[in-house]
Amino acid sequence: MSETTGASYAAAGVDIEAGDRAVELMKEWVKKTQRPEVLGGLGGFAGLFDASALKRYERPLLASATDGVGTKVDIARQMGVYDSIGHDLVAMVMDDIVVCGAEPLFMTDYICVGKVHPERVAAIVKGIAEGCVLAGCALVGGETAEHPGLLGEDDFDVAGAGTGVVEADRLLGPDRIRTGDAVIAMAASGLHSNGYSLVRHVLLNQAGLALDARIEEFGRTLGEELLEPTKIYSLDCLALTRTTDVHAFSHITGGGLAANLARVIPDGLHAIVDRSTWTPAPVFDLVGRTGQVEGLELEKTLNMGVGMIAIVPEESAEAALATLADRGVDAWVAGEITERDDHDSGAALVGSYAK
């Protein structure tokens, strides 16, 4: 019998065998994220999570979020480093979920590639799994899609969705915030996963800096600095809710500190954050100085060194800082909640950054 010479999926650029090998390679990493509530293993059509575990709640509220890591993936692609981008993905999803006080439960991922390189896909999943461990959630499934013709052979993107749970009467948010509350800032690990379109435009396109160029103020290469994984605060925030009367959290992502903080400030109140309480890392100055980016534009785009905010009663601030210090989180009182004047927005930065 003669061999088939017609069109095939493989000839169109989709390698099913490579996809199967990628699944085999990632299984060991996914297994490390398992919680007791997870049923079955990788390879099914759906991930299963035993919801009877929620019976201990009086009124469980499910929290969900979805996100990606933006154009930071292009830095990973250029450097050929794939096992850190997963930390970013988990942070972007689960640190949104914990803002309302929810415990992260499980996550699924979506990886889209131009061509399946099994080891590369497995490295991405390894990073996601490691991030899930840091967030205390399970990775219950995902999807790897090969899109030849739409993406180049080395191109890829990642996205994820997560679910958490919080007791209804412990839900955090604007309703709890009061005048006089302290605004506690938690240090970012770097740029995190927002503003990379600006960062890449300024540093790589305009200035022509090479990713392997050593930057003295970083003490490492530009690429290593730009790929620094996003800090995952989920378990730190949950620890804070167990030891302190937390009123609200705010995850500082796209839009910057003031805009994200304003999202949790109720009508009639105003959050004032004093820039003089911290010094942004050198990477923020490099982007601003190199691109001649105005300060307000920089603050609207980048986190400026603050990745998460906790709002607590003034009398609880010391205990909150002690809890975070015990967990190795660099944190400080950065501001307070005041009455809102007619001209005030929900939140504002005042003063100048410490040198």
N, C-alpha and C positions, 0 to 999 in steps of 0.2 A: 504494500500500500504506500502510495507516495506521500511525502510530507506536506502538510498544509502550508500554502504560500500566501494565504489571504491575510488581511489585517488582524492584529491581535492587541490585547491590552498592553502586553510587554512592548510591542513595537510602537505603541502610542506613548510609551514612557513610564508606565506604571508597573513597578516590580512587586508583585504580591509576595514572592518568596522573601524579598528583603524586608518587607513589612512584617512578615511572620517572625523573622529572625530578630527584628527590633523588639517585638513583644517578648520573646524569650529572654533577651538580654535585660529588659527592664523589670522582669518579674521579681528578682531578688530585692530591688530597691523599693518597689511598691509594697512588698511584704513587710518591710521595716516600719511602715506607717500604720499598720493595722491596729484598730481598737477592738475591744471585745464585742462591740455591737455590729461589726462588719461580718457579713455572711458571704460564703463563696470566695472565689478567687478571680484573678485577672483573666479575661478572655470571654466572659459572658456578654450578653447584649446590654445589660444594665448592672450597675453596682447596687448591692443590697445592704441596707442599714436597718438594724432591728429597732424599730420605733418604740417598742415596749420599754426601752430604757428611759423614755420620757415620762413614764408613769409616776416617777417620783416628784414631778413638777405639779403644782396645783393648777397653774394655767400656763402651759408652755407656749411661748411665742417663737416661731421659726424666723430666723433672719437669713437673708440670702444676698449674695453680691456676685458680680462678674466683672472681670477686667483683663487687661493684657499688660505688657510692659513697654509698649510704644516702640520708638525707633532705637531704643537701647539694644535691640536684637541685632542691629547692623554693626554695632561695635563688637559684639560677641562673634558675629560672622567674620568680620575682618581679622580678628585676633585668633580665630579658630579655638575659642574657649566656650564650651557649651554647658558646663556643669554648674555655673553660678546663676544663670538667668532664671532658673527655676525658683531660687530663693526670692527673686524679685516678684515673680508671679504670685507666689503664696502670700507674700507681704501685701501686695496690692489688693488681694481679695480678702484675706482673713483679717487684716488690720482695719478694713472697712467694717467687717462684721462685728468685731469686738467693740467698736465705738458705742454701740447701744447696750453694751454689757453682756453680749451673747458669747457663750462658749463655742468655739469652732468645733464642728462635728466631722464633716467630711467635705471632700473636694473632688472635682473632676477636671481634667485638662483637655485641651485641643491643641495639637501640634500640626501645623501645615508646612509642608516642605516642597521644594521643587523636585527633589529626588531623595528617596529614602536611603540614607547611609545609616545602617543599623546601629553602629557604635555611637554615632553622633546623636541619634534620637534617644538612645539609652542614656547618654550623658545628660541630655536635657531632662529626662524623667528622673534621673538620679538627683539632680538639683531640686526638682519639684518635691520629690520624696523627702529629701533632707529638710526642705522648708516646712513640709507638713509636720515632721517630727518636732521642729522648733515651735510650730503653732499649736501642737497638740491635737491635730486633726488627722483623719485617715484619708488616703488617696484611694478612692473606691473604683476608679475607672477613668477612661479617657478615649481619645480618638487621635489617630495619626493619619493625616490625609496627604496624598501625593498629588501635586498639581503641576505636572510638566506642561510647559508652554505658557503658563501664567506666572510661574516663579522660575528663577534661574536655578541651576543644579545645587548651588550652595545657599540659596535663599531659604529663610524659614520665618515663621511667626508663631507665637504662643498666646493662648488665652486660657482662662480658667473660670470656674464657677464654684462657689462654696455655700455651705449651709451651716448655721449655728443655731443655738437655742438659748433663750433667756426667760426666767420667771417673770411674768407680767408685772408684778409689783416691784421688781428690781430693774425694770427698764430704765436706762439712762437717757438723758436728753434735756432739751431746753426747759421743760417744766420744773426741773429740780434746781436750776441755777438761781442764785440769790445775789443781791448787792453785797459786796465785800468778799465774795469768793476769791480764792487765789488761783491764778493761772500758772500751772506748772508745765514747763517745757521739757521734753525729752529729746536728747541730742540725736540727730540723724547720723547715719554712718557715712554719708556722702551725698551725692546728688539724688540718690534713690532711683526712681524710674520715671521721672517727669522732666519735661523741658529739654529732652535730648535733641529735638529738632533745632532748637536754638543753639544748644551746646555744639552740636555737630557742624552747624552752619558757621558759627563763629570760629571755633578752634581748628576744624579740619578743612572747611572750604575756604573761608576768608584768610585765616592765618597760615594755612597749609602745614600745620603741625603734624608730625608723624605719631602714630599710636605707640611706636616703640621708642619714642624720644624720652629720655629721662628728664623729669622736671624736678629741679632741686628742691622747691618748696613742698613737693609731695613726698620726696624720698623714694620715688618709684617712677615707673613710666606713666605717660599720659593714659595709655590704654588700661593699665592696671587700676588707675584712679577712677576712670570712667566706668569700669566694670565692677567696682566695689558693690557687693550685694546690698539690697535694701534691708534695713533693719526690720526684723519681725518682732513686733511689740505685744502680740496677742497674749501670751502667758504672763508677761509683765503687767499688762493692764488688768487681767483677771486677778492676779495676786493683789493688786492695788484695791480692787473692789472687795476683797476679803478682809483687808486690814484697815481700810479707810472709807470714810463716807464720800465716795466719789459722786459728783453730780453729773458730769458729762466728760466725754472724750472728743477729740477732733483729730482725724488722720490728715496730716498735711501732705497733700498730693497736688495734682494739677490745679493751678489758680493761686498757689502760694499760701502763706500762713494766714494773712488777714481774711482772705475770702473763705477759706475752709473753716476757720474759727467762727466766722460770722454765721455759718450754717447751723450752729448749735446754740446761738445766743437768742434768747427770746425777745419779743418786742418790748421796748421800754428799757432794755439793759444794753450795756456797751462793754466790750472787752478791750482793755488797754494793755498793750504789750510793749515793754521797754527794751529797745534794741541794745541798750548799754549793758544788759545782763549777760550777754554772750558775744563771742567772736566767731563769725562764720569761718569755716575751713577755707584754706587758700584757693580751692578750686572755684569757689564762687567769685572771688576777687579776680581770678584769671579770666573767667568768662566775661565779667563786666568790663575789665580793663582792656582786654584784647578786642572785644567787639564794640567798645565804647557804648555799652548798653546802659541806659539810664537806670538809676537805682530803683525807681518804682516799677519799671518794666522787669527788672531782674527779680524783684520781690513778687511780682504777679506770676512769674514763670517757674521759679525755683524755690525750694524749701528753706534756703538760707541757713541751714544747719539745725532746723527743728523738724523732727519727723512725726511727733505725736504730742498732743496737748491733753492734760488732765485738768479738770476744773473741780476744786474741792473747797470745802469751807476753810476759811482762814485758819481756824484753830486746828485743822487736820493737816495743814501743809507740812509741818515738820515730820509727822508720822509717815506721810506719803513719800517724802524725800528719803526717809530712812529705809522704807520698804524697797524703793527703787535702787538705792545704793547697795543694799544687801543682794540684789539681783544683778549687780554690775551695770546698771543703767545710769548714765550721766544725766542728771536732771537738776533743775533749779526753778525757783519762783521767778517768773518772767513778767508778771503783771497781775491785774486785778479786774474784777467786774464792778462797774459803776452804773449809775443811772444814765440813761441816754438823753442827750440834748437833741433839739430839733435837727441840728446839722450833722449829728453823728450817724455813722453807719453801724453795723453790728460789731465791728472790730477794727482796731487801728494800731499801727506800729508808731511809736514815738521815740524821740531821741536818736542818738547815733550809736553804731555798733562799737563795742569795746575793741581797742587795738591790741 
